[in-house]
Amino acid sequence: MELPAALRQGVDRILDGVPLAEIRKAARTLSDRYRAEVRDGRLHMAADLSVHAYLAARLPATYAAVHASLDAAHEAAPDFTPRTLLDVGSGPGTALWGAADVWPGLEQATLLEASDPARRVGKSLSTALPGIATGWLAGDVTIDMRGLQPHDLVTCAYVLDEIAPAALPTLIDRLWQLTTGMLVVVEPGTPAGWRRIVDVRSRLIDSGANVAAPCPHHAPCPLTPPDWCHFAQRVARSRVHRLAKDADVPWEDEKFIHLAATRAPLSDRASRVLSPPRAGSGKVQLKLCRADGTVSEQLFTKRDGQSFKTARRLDWGDTFAE
């Protein structure tokens, strides 16, 4: 997956003239903070240079993960057509661009972001989305959402890992209160990210939400550590992306975990492929999360006819109507 052309051109324009050595150094610092889930009261993107580092080194992968999460939500609830978006912890508008691509009928977006530099860059980039009226608000997601109005679609991507655990229940409750249609939460595809999503899922189900994706059921998550649920999206690296990360390979795989919850009830659910399929001559084995709340491995062979033909075309994260 690649960034939309208009977004890529905007990023290139902003990064033009910024010394590569500075971007590379800031990208390492930013990556270390994300990886360690640092919560020291400082914003990850507190300065212009850290935002530039995000655009060069993190935006492509984050966009790909968010887009894949929104795609899965759209597949699970195809009749949901949001007109308004609320994105909290927006950064430079990553989720806005993903939502605009998945739901072309989006008309208005409210974006809440604490970082002044990220907000300025986001405003600049969003001018390339002329069909969407955007409003950018300064604010901390844990304390500055009281005056917000409900929206059709609410997104919260790569934010919970920066929030103190004690603040998460109140934050999730408020996000759900602001959701008239669908709430989508995306986190890094780590064991810690999965545990946060499991907690969010339980809280939303207790609040009456319907889980749209990735889970095909409302039962407790059947996975137990050291196993965990996550997915991966391959990302094409641009030249500046490769240089910022000192990378030779022209792609990378971003691992992520997500949750989409809706207020509308959902129809019968398809199973979800939870790991890369293991294929051999005339056979393929899938790890499936099923509508009955269980996870199991199933082997399909040529003798299974159409089921085998379908199974061998599936990839990690796809749905499978058994």
N, C-alpha and C positions, 0 to 999 in steps of 0.2 A: 504494500500500500504506500502511496505517496501523498504529500500534501496537495490540496487543491491548487490549481495554477495561480489563482489570484492571491492566495495566502502565501505561496512560495515566493511570488514576485514581491509581495509586501515585505516579507522577511529579508529577502536579498537587498531590498532598498534600505532597510533599517541597519543591516549589518555592513553595508558598503562603507569602507573606510575605517572600520573598527579593527585594530591590530589583532591578528590571529593569535599571537602569543598571549595576549590578555584574555581573549575568549577561551583559549585552551586552559589557562590557569583557573579562571573563574568556573569553567565547566567541571573541572576536577573537584573544586570546593563544593559546588552545588550537588554533584553526584554523591559525594561523601555524606553530605547532610541528608539527602533523601534516603540513601542506603541505611544510614544509622538511625533514621527517624528521630532526628534531633529536635527536642522541644525545650529550647532555652529562652523563649520569649522573643527571639529575633525572627523576622520574616526570611524565608529562603531567598526571596527576590526583593531584597531591601534596597538595591542600588541598580542604576542603569546597566552596569556591566553584568550583574547577575541575571538580569532579564535578557540581555544579549546572549549570554551563555545558555539560558533556557531555550531561546529561539534556535540556536545552532545545534545543541546537543540533546535536548529533551523534547522539544515540541513535536518532531516527527513521530516518535514512539508513543508519546502521550496521546496525540491526535489519533493514531491508529488504534490504540486500545479503547479510547472513548468511542470512536466511530464503530468499532466492532461490537461494543456493548449496546449502543443505540440500535444498531442493525438487529441484534438479537431481540431487543425489546420490540422493535417494529414487526419482526417475524412472529413473535408471540401474540401481539395485539395489533393486527393489520388494520383494524377499523379505527384505531386511535390516530387522529390527525390534529396535533396541537397547533394553535395559533399563537400562543404566548409561552415564553420560556423564562424561568428564573434560574440562573446559574450562580451558585454560591462558592466563593473561593475561586473566582474565574481565571486568575492569572491573566494572560493576554488574550483570553477568549477562546481557548482550545475547544471547549464543549459547544460553544456557540457555532463554530464552523462545522463541527460534526453534526449537530442537530439540523443546521440549515441544509446540509447535504442529504440527510436521511428523510427529513420532512420539508420539502420545498415550499409548502404552504405556510411556513412560519412567518409571522408578521411583526411580532414585537418581542424584544428580549430585555430583561433587566439583569444586570450583572453586578454582583457584589464582590469587591476585592479590596483588601486592606493595603496592598502595596501601591503607592503612588506611581512608581516607574512602570509597573506591570499594567496598571490601569491606563496610563498614557499610551503605551504601546498598543494595548488592546483597542482603544478608541481609534487609533490611527489605522490599524489593520481592518477594523470592522467597517470602515468607509467603503471597502470593496464589496460589501453586502448591501447594496442600495435598496433591496426589497424589504429589509428588516429595520424597523425603528429600534435603536438601541439606547438604553439608559444605563450609564455607568455610575455606580454608587461606591463611595468609600465606606468600608466597615469591616469589623471583625465578625466572622460568622457565629461566634459563640455569644455575642452580646448585642449585635446591631441589626437584628431582624424583626424587631417589634413592629416597625412601621410598614413593613412590606405587605403587599396585597397577594392573594392567591393567584397562581398561574396554572395553565393546563399542564405543562411539563416542568418539573424541577430537577436539576442535575447538581451533583456534588461529586466531583472527580478529583482523585488524588489529594484529598483534603483531610480526611479523618486521621491519616497517619501523622498530621501536624497538630492534632487536638489532644489535650489532656484527656485520658480515658474517663475521668469523672464527669467531664462535660458532654460526653457523647450521647447519653440517653436524652437529655434535654434538647440537644441539637437535632436529633432524629425526630423527636416528637414535633418540634417546630417545623422542620422540613415537611413532614407529613401534613401538618395543619395547612401549610401553604400550597399543597398539591391538590388540584381539582381533578387531574386525570392520571398522571404517571410520575413516579419518583424513580430516578436512576442514580445509583451510587456506584462509583468505580474506585478500586483500590489496587495497590501493587499486588502482583501475584505471588506473594510470600505467605508462609504460614501465619505470620502476624496479620497480614491483610485479610486472609481468609477468616481468621477468628473474628476480626472486626465485622466483616460482612455477615457472619453467622449471628453475631449479637444484634446487628441491625435487622436482619431477617426475622429473628424471634420477636423483637420489639414491634415491628410493623405488623406481623401476623396477629399478635395480641391486640393491636389497634384496629383490626378488621381489614387489613390490606390483603390483596390477592397477589401472590408472587407470579410474575409473568416470565421472568428469565433470571438466571439460567435454569433454576430448579423446575421440574415438572410436577411438583407436589408441594403440600404445606406441612408435611411431616417433619420431625426433627432431622437435621442433616445426618445422613447415615455414615459419613466419613469420620474416622477417628485418627488422631495423630499417631504416627508420623505422616500419614496420608493427609492431603488437603486438596481442595478444589481450586483450580486455576486454569487459565487458558493462555494462548499465545497468538500473537499477530506479527507476521513478518513485515518489516519496514525497510523500504529502499532508502539508502543513505545518499544524500547529496554530497557534492564535493566539500562544502563547508562543514557538513555533518561529520564526514570522515576525518577531516583535518582537526576539527575541534576535539575529537575523541582519540586522535592518533591511531585510527583504525585503517586497516587495509581492505577488509571484506566490505563489499558494497551493500550489505544488508545486515540487519540485526533482528532478533526475535524479542518482542516486548511481552513479558508475562504479566497478566492482570487477572483480577477477579471482580465481578460486578453483580449487581442486583437491580432488577426492575420490578417495581410494585405498582399495582393499579387499583383504582377504586371500582372499576367495572369488573364484574365476574368474567371468568375465562372459560372457554370451551375445553373439550378433552385435550390432554396434553401429550406431546410426543416425548420420548426418552431423549436424553442428552448424552453425547459422547464425551467422556471425561478425561480421555488421554489419547495420545496419538495411536491410531489403529495399528495392530501388528498383522501384517499381511505376509502370506506365503503362497506357494504354488497351489492354486485352487482353494484357498481358505483365507479368512480374515477374522481376527478376534477383536471385539469391541468391549470397552469398559463403559457400561451404561448406567446412568441414573434414571430410574423409572418412576412412572406415575404412582406406583404403590409405595413409594418412599424407600425403596431399596437400591443398592448398588451391586452390580454383579458383572462378571466377565461372561461373554457369550461368543462361541465359535460358530461362524457361518461357513458352510462349504457349498460347492456347486450343487449338491443334492438339495439345498434349501431354495433353489430356483431364484425367483425374483427377489427374495429377501437377501440372498447372497449378492446379486447384482447391485442392489441398492447399497448394501453394507460396504462393498469394496470401493464405492465412490465417496464415502463419507470421510470427513476430516475431524480433527480435534475441535470440539465445541459445536459441531453440527447436531441437528435434531434428527431423530430416527422414529418414524411412525411404524411401530411393530405390528 
